[in-house]
Amino acid sequence: MKLRQNPFELLLFAAGLVFGMAPLSLASAADAPPPPPFVNSDAPAAPSAPGAGGMPDSPAGMPDSPAGASAQPTATPLPSFNPNDQANSSIAAPEISDDQQIHNAMDMAMDMYHAEDYDACVKATGAILDKYPKKQLYWVLYLNALALEQQDLYLPALDRYQKVKAMAPHTTYSNAAAFRIGLCQLKSGQAEEAIYTLRDIIENNPHSEYRLQAYLHLGNLYRTSREWKAAQRIYKDLIHYYPNTSWAWTSTLYLAETHAHQGDINGALHVYQGMLRDQAMPVIMRAQAQLRMGDLEIADQRWLEALQTYREALRDFSNVPGVAATCDEKIKIATEGRRWGRVPYRQVNKGIHVTAAPEDEKYQLEQEQEKVPYQP
């Protein structure tokens, strides 16, 4: 709360405390909801005009300040002071608005979430929602759903995310809830529903802050279900829309793998060669491309080409950890293969290796450690 800086008002306020009057001219602005969780920095921010309180994505239906909270004081005659009148001499207890009570309860719920006490967070946010059933507290409902999701309670979390979308359409909260719905479907084994949800974000909500994450998860879903053509479209879009980012570079590596999984060795080699020519790509990614080329050439029994590829890897990427040892081993294999026309040991046929890139691991870690900042 904040007093208006006016000498006359301060005098009235002090007199009110002495004579038991309600404090005058105390403003209680409604708190803005907290922002939704982690949005990857590589993803373009969705343009949005400032809403209520000057915060982006503030909904039009946000709670307003209490009626009359900022009304100007009137020059009402002060009552006479009677030292024997205890009622007049007592200090009036301050009244706490509903907005302030919600704010305080949400602070405690957020502390529980950050402490990973998700069950207590669910109970705390549920108590807020039960106490104020007529208020559109979609940010409280979102935190409730997020805590349920962290406990692997995907069905109730899905229900609450759907309600958030209905309460706060066309906001960051709606976008975040749509993405979390896709993740809940994915985690609960509803792969087809997750594909539909993620595709809807990509195709029908181009300004969503979660569009990049939708692309990544959709590409992984297609790879898991071995839908290589669909995965290729996703990775080409990522390369096109997010050029010169870690997501584009990882997608290029995945794109080559989709060719290899379909038996298109030359197509995969062509993608890897493009990675080697791209000097903007990190050295470790280009080193991986060089080694993958050699692996494909060995699998296709192109012994001389494989030998040349690994020797070039030693020449260009010997400082990258693991490259020298890998090249020494693979050069022996290619040499034996050239001599005897076969690989000197039989590998178990489990299909072509699918990359687990560092960028994916980092993203998963951020999802696990996701915190929801609360900014009043």
Summary of the structure (lengths in Angstrom):
residues: 376
radius of gyration: 30.5
end to end distance: 13.0
largest distance: 113.0
contacts: 1064
relative contact order: 0.08
helix: 60%
strand: 2%
